[in-house]
Amino acid sequence: MEESAAKPGECPKCHNTGIVREKDGTCHTCWDCMQAGKLDQHSSRIPESRIRL
């Protein structure tokens, strides 16, 4: 994957989002950030899914 210029302290692959989008359109977790412990499983930025139970 082609890496663009990242800001200092920013992951060049996911730009601190935790999600890497490949050229073929697939998405996956940024393994570099996961290994470094930068990913938070309790995110406050959860989108509304509109699922009713």
N, C-alpha and C positions, 0 to 999 in steps of 0.2 A: 504494500500500500504506500502511496506517495505521502510523505509527511510534509506538512506546511510549517511555516515559521510560527513557533509557539511563544507565548509570553514567558518570562522567567518564572519558574515554579509551576508552569502549566504543562500538563501531559500533551505531548505532540500528537498522540494518536487519537485521544478522545476529547481533548480540550476541557478536561475536568468534568465531563458529563457522565463518565463511566460506561458509555455506549460507543462502540466502534462500528461505523458503517463502511462496509467493503464496497469496492467498485461494482460488484455484481448485484448489489442491493441488499445483501444479507447484513444482519446486525448481530452483534455479540458483545458480551461483557469485555471491558478492557482488562485483560489479564495483568498488565503491568500495574495498574492502579489497585487491582484486587490483591496482588502480591505485596504491594507497598502498604496496604491497609488504609487506603484513601476512600474506599467505598463505605457508605453508611447504609445499613439495611433499614434504618428507621428514618426514612426521608420525610421531610415536611412538604415536599413538592409532589404530592400524589394527585394525579388527575381524576376528575369525577368520572366514574364509569357508568353511572346511571343504571346500575344493576339493582333490582328490587328483590328482596327475599320474602 
